[in-house]
Amino acid sequence: MQIAKRMDNVQRSYIREILKVTARPDIISFAGGLPHPDSFPVQGVAEAAAAVLAESGSEALQYSTTEGYLPLREWISARYARQGIEVSPDEILITTGSQQALDLVAKTTIDRGAPVVIERPGYLGAIQCFSFYGAQFRTVDLTPLGVDVEALRREAKGARLFYAVPSFQNPSGITYDEPTRREVAAIMAETGCMLVEDNPYGELRFMGTPVAPIRKWAESPSVLLGSFSKVVSPGLRIGWACAPAELMRHMVTAKQASDLHTPMFTQRLLHRFLVDNDVDEHIASIRKRYGAQRQCMMDAIRKHFPECVTVTEPEGGMFLWCGLPEGVTSEHLFHKAIERKVAFVPGCPFYVDGTDTGFRLNFSNASQDDIVEGIARLGACLTEELAR
Ligand SMILES: Cc1ncc(COP(=O)(O)O)c(C=O)c1O
């Protein structure tokens, strides 16, 4: 058997590998990026599924168009309009999770060796996906207010695209403020680099002032990705891409080759759920839960972590980032933590240069009791590690 050369540059998803260890029931895991199991609207989805099968069963079980179910695209378009963002349903492609949208953008825009700018640390699903197409990574650091714009101005010149998660970034939890968003839009227009804005967490703000996607200020063609994974269910695997017409044509062709279309049953089911339920109320309850869990984690960190460990203070989303003092590696800490039955994701896979100066903690999935206990255990590991 011969394996294609393109696989040489691609790491297996570190998190999927880690999840195999952390799935053990005796381990308190802050490693995955999983929503809280109680946040899923099981009853509403059951009712929507029954209604779809009763009223349009044959259409739901049939092949359909690659672009996706039009009423669902119209729903997404109307929701953007509420934020002052104009996206017509024709500009929206429904994808099998926003991860597929990312793959389709990469497949249609990145040639082997093409420079691609990413945040540092960056979303590792994007690093994995861009690696398939032979991207040559350029990285720009994040500051507490978003990407370092001067570094971006330098790195964006001649780059194919800039991939960013401006709201409650994975892995850091950082959010770009409005001036940084406007500046990013201006830099993209100035340099001709295309912005790929990934926004799966945007609706999960539990404190601070809301800010619109960068797309609102875009002066040049850009791509905006979205997902229902964090606000309804990741198991449905429904996301989308908003892309300029020319790129959209190519992405539709690429999607045909990859899966023809996203399952029509789940698209119709989701649409039915969205119109039959108060989605804003549903999302508000998720925000409330995650806000409380984040606060619980921050309080426990202040109590148990040594002061030299830095922590970001996310205003939404599902993650926060801990920075380690020099000489301490998160990989070593990880093994120690597993012995004490608590898990996180070490920093290394979020960097393309192997940096290991921090780690990611997820606060959406564990119960508050587990958060308190897990952070206390992690604090003990950190204290030991710093004393080495
Ligand atoms: C930044 C970011 N983009 C995309 C995804 C993929 O989400 P999905 O494919 O479930 O929509 C994730 C998942 O965690 C993510 O964190």
The ligand as an SDF file (V2000), in Angstrom:
LIG
                    3D

 16 16  0  0  0  0  0  0  0  0999 V2000
  -12.5480   27.7770   15.7620 C   0  0  0  0  0  0  0  0  0  0  0  0
  -13.3070   26.5680   15.3300 C   0  0  0  0  0  0  0  0  0  0  0  0
  -13.6730   26.4440   14.0480 N   0  0  0  0  0  0  0  0  0  0  0  0
  -14.3550   25.3790   13.6120 C   0  0  0  0  0  0  0  0  0  0  0  0
  -14.7070   24.3520   14.4670 C   0  0  0  0  0  0  0  0  0  0  0  0
  -15.4470   23.1690   13.9100 C   0  0  0  0  0  0  0  0  0  0  0  0
  -16.7610   23.1840   14.3270 O   0  0  0  0  0  0  0  0  0  0  0  0
  -17.9200   22.3660   13.5880 P   0  0  0  0  0  0  0  0  0  0  0  0
  -17.3120   21.6180   12.4470 O   0  0  0  0  0  0  0  0  0  0  0  0
  -18.4960   21.4800   14.6140 O   0  0  0  0  0  0  0  0  0  0  0  0
  -18.8840   23.4140   13.1150 O   0  0  0  0  0  0  0  0  0  0  0  0
  -14.3490   24.4280   15.8090 C   0  0  0  0  0  0  0  0  0  0  0  0
  -14.6960   23.3320   16.7210 C   0  0  0  0  0  0  0  0  0  0  0  0
  -14.3620   23.2700   17.8570 O   0  0  0  0  0  0  0  0  0  0  0  0
  -13.6340   25.5640   16.2560 C   0  0  0  0  0  0  0  0  0  0  0  0
  -13.2530   25.7060   17.5230 O   0  0  0  0  0  0  0  0  0  0  0  0
  1  2  1  0
  2  3  1  0
  2 15  2  0
  3  4  2  0
  4  5  1  0
  5  6  1  0
  5 12  2  0
  6  7  1  0
  7  8  1  0
  8  9  2  0
  8 10  1  0
  8 11  1  0
 12 13  1  0
 12 15  1  0
 13 14  2  0
 15 16  1  0
M  END
$$$$
